[in-house]
Amino acid sequence: TELRSKIEDRLKNADKTITEIRITKRERLSDLPFLDHLLHKLAVIKKLQHYISQSGLSLSVGTFMLLSLVFASLIFLLTVFFSAHFQFSCILALGFLFLPFLFVAFARSRRIKRFSTQFPDCIGLITSSLRAGHSFQMAIETVVEEGKDLVSSEFKQVLSEVEVGQNFEEALKGILTRVDTPDLRLFISGVILQRETGGNLA
């Protein structure tokens, strides 16, 4: 259809629509002021924060890094205490230092997969609501009330942001900072394009 062609064209130039999502508020990376200031200066830390956010874990970057260091240090001290070779202890501690990163990656992958599984039902609820004559925002409210847990909570946050004055399109894009899937990206791009040009969204 014409609308789908427009969506596909828009996705080819995604950097002009939804790939660059700017977070205006300065999020705290650590409860320690000096550490928070230091972490904000490191670009890789911002990527790590984004990764942790998509995993759904309630951890700040500072806490995550501190736990990783403490965990690795304990492993190092234990292996040295039990007369392990110093180099072996260092290698083992380094391995355990990166173990929490693997845990975050696993949690992120599982969360995104769960969202992808629930998202088709979400689309069905929105479509049914639109065809019943409801507005798109009312359709989102239907998802919040009747959708499955993860999808419902993500769209509930969209409505919460709109209620405090956030632009609806920007609030919708914000989901991609927490869950980013191809289907969700196509859906958001289609919604934004329809709101700009008109057409039958259902």
Rosetta blueprint (number, residue, H / E / L):
1 T L
2 E H
3 L H
4 R H
5 S H
6 K H
7 I H
8 E H
9 D H
10 R H
11 L H
12 K H
13 N L
14 A H
15 D H
16 K H
17 T L
18 I L
19 T L
20 E L
21 I L
22 R L
23 I L
24 T L
25 K L
26 R L
27 E L
28 R L
29 L L
30 S L
31 D L
32 L L
33 P H
34 F H
35 L H
36 D H
37 H H
38 L H
39 L H
40 H H
41 K L
42 L L
43 A H
44 V H
45 I H
46 K H
47 K H
48 L H
49 Q H
50 H H
51 Y H
52 I H
53 S H
54 Q H
55 S H
56 G L
57 L L
58 S L
59 L L
60 S L
61 V H
62 G H
63 T H
64 F H
65 M H
66 L H
67 L H
68 S H
69 L H
70 V H
71 F H
72 A H
73 S H
74 L H
75 I H
76 F H
77 L H
78 L H
79 T H
80 V H
81 F H
82 F L
83 S L
84 A L
85 H L
86 F H
87 Q H
88 F H
89 S H
90 C H
91 I H
92 L H
93 A H
94 L H
95 G H
96 F H
97 L H
98 F L
99 L H
100 P H
101 F H
102 L H
103 F H
104 V H
105 A H
106 F H
107 A H
108 R H
109 S H
110 R H
111 R H
112 I H
113 K H
114 R H
115 F H
116 S H
117 T H
118 Q H
119 F H
120 P H
121 D H
122 C H
123 I H
124 G H
125 L H
126 I H
127 T H
128 S H
129 S H
130 L H
131 R H
132 A L
133 G L
134 H L
135 S L
136 F H
137 Q H
138 M H
139 A H
140 I H
141 E H
142 T H
143 V H
144 V H
145 E H
146 E H
147 G L
148 K L
149 D H
150 L H
151 V H
152 S H
153 S H
154 E H
155 F H
156 K H
157 Q H
158 V H
159 L H
160 S H
161 E H
162 V H
163 E H
164 V L
165 G L
166 Q L
167 N L
168 F H
169 E H
170 E H
171 A H
172 L H
173 K H
174 G H
175 I H
176 L H
177 T H
178 R L
179 V L
180 D L
181 T L
182 P H
183 D H
184 L H
185 R H
186 L H
187 F H
188 I H
189 S H
190 G H
191 V H
192 I H
193 L H
194 Q H
195 R H
196 E H
197 T H
198 G L
199 G L
200 N L
201 L L
202 A L
